[in-house]
Amino acid sequence: MFGLFRLPILLMIAFIVGVFFERSNQREACEGIGQWDDGFCVTDGANE
């Protein structure tokens, strides 16, 4: 019975960790082409 309560909690924790991991990867990828500003990668338009 405890497993039914534990599963959604563990899934939620894994989802949140995944979101933060992906945002970190996006920030690192943005360093080469622009600036990270408020959660968005802002480029100067020269790389298009």
Secondary structure as the mmCIF struct_conf table of DSSP 4:
data_model
#
loop_
_struct_conf.conf_type_id
_struct_conf.id
_struct_conf.beg_label_comp_id
_struct_conf.beg_label_asym_id
_struct_conf.beg_label_seq_id
_struct_conf.end_label_comp_id
_struct_conf.end_label_asym_id
_struct_conf.end_label_seq_id
HELX_RH_AL_P HELX_RH_AL_P1 PHE A 2 CYS A 30
TURN_TY1_P TURN_TY1_P1 GLU A 31 ILE A 33
BEND BEND1 GLY A 34 GLY A 34
STRN STRN1 GLN A 35 ASP A 37
TURN_TY1_P TURN_TY1_P2 ASP A 38 GLY A 39
STRN STRN2 PHE A 40 VAL A 42
BEND BEND2 GLY A 45 GLY A 45
TURN_TY1_P TURN_TY1_P3 ALA A 46 ASN A 47
#
